[in-house]
Amino acid sequence: MALATKTFQVTIRNSGQTITCAADRTILQAAVAAGVDYPYVCATGNCATCISKLEEGKVSLLPHSDAALGQAQLKSGLTLACRARPRSDVTINWLARRAS
């Protein structure tokens, strides 16, 4: 099976939803396509608005700014939803505060 056709289940704790995400898409792309109101601004790994705690599972990260996500943050289990592609089923929780 080609990597591009493989899909994973992504549970987003904040919304209580579980969505399907193809291995060649980012968690943010899949969330927005599924109608999840995931916080983001740039979607390019520079602003950290979509910074999230990876609670379970594995992701691979596309290039991003170290200012948005540094090595210490990576080691503590944080990720950027806009740059994270799932490599297993994932549970994630965004950290940004929502203006209500």
N, C-alpha and C positions, 0 to 999 in steps of 0.2 A: 504494500500500500504506500503510495507516495505521501510524503509529509504534508503536502498541501491539502490532501483529502482527509487527513486524520482530524478528528474533532475531540474535544474534551468538555467536560461539564465544569462550569465556573459558578460557584456559589458566592453571591455578593451579600455579605452579612447585613450591610446597612439597609438594603431594600428587601431582604428576605427572599430574593429571587435566585433561581438557578437557571443559567443560560448555557447555550452551546456556543463554543468558540473553536473555530478552525485553527489548526496549528500555524497557519500562515497569516493569521490576523492577530492584532493586539487585543488584550482584554477590553480596553476602552472602545475600540471599534465594534466589537461584538456587543458590548453593553449598550452603546448608543443605538445600534441597529435593532436591539431588542426593546428599546424604549425605556431603558434605565436612565435616570437622571444623575449620571455619574459626574462628579465635579471635574472640570478641566477647562483650560484656557488655550494653551498653545498646541497641545497634542504632538509636540516634537521633542519632548524631554528636556525642556529648558526652564519651565516655570515652577514645577513641583506641585501644582494645584491638585493633580491626580495621585499624589503620593499615598501609598496604601500599605497596609500590613499584610504580608503574605502569611496567612495562618496555616495553610496546608497546601502541599503540592509543590511543583517545580515550574519555573518559567525560564525563558532565555530573554535577555534584554538586548534590544536594539541600541545603537549608539545614543548617548544622552550626555547632558552637561553634568560634570562633577558637582557643580553648584546646586543642581536640582536633586541629586542623589549621590552622596559620597560613599566611600568605601566603608566607613563605620556604620552608616545607615544600612547599606547592603548586608553587612554582617549581622545586623540586628533584625533582619527579616523584612526590611522595607523594600518596596519596589515602586516603579512608576507604571500605572495602568496603561498609559499611552505608548510605552516602549516594551511592555511585557507580553511575550507570546507564550501560551501555556505549553508545557511539555508533559503534563499529567493533569488529572482532575485537580482543581484548585479551589481553595476557599480564601477569599480576600475581603478586606474591610478598609474602606477609604478613611483617611484621617482628616480631610478638609472639613471645616465647619461650613454649614449651609446657612445662608441668610434667609430667614423665613419672614 
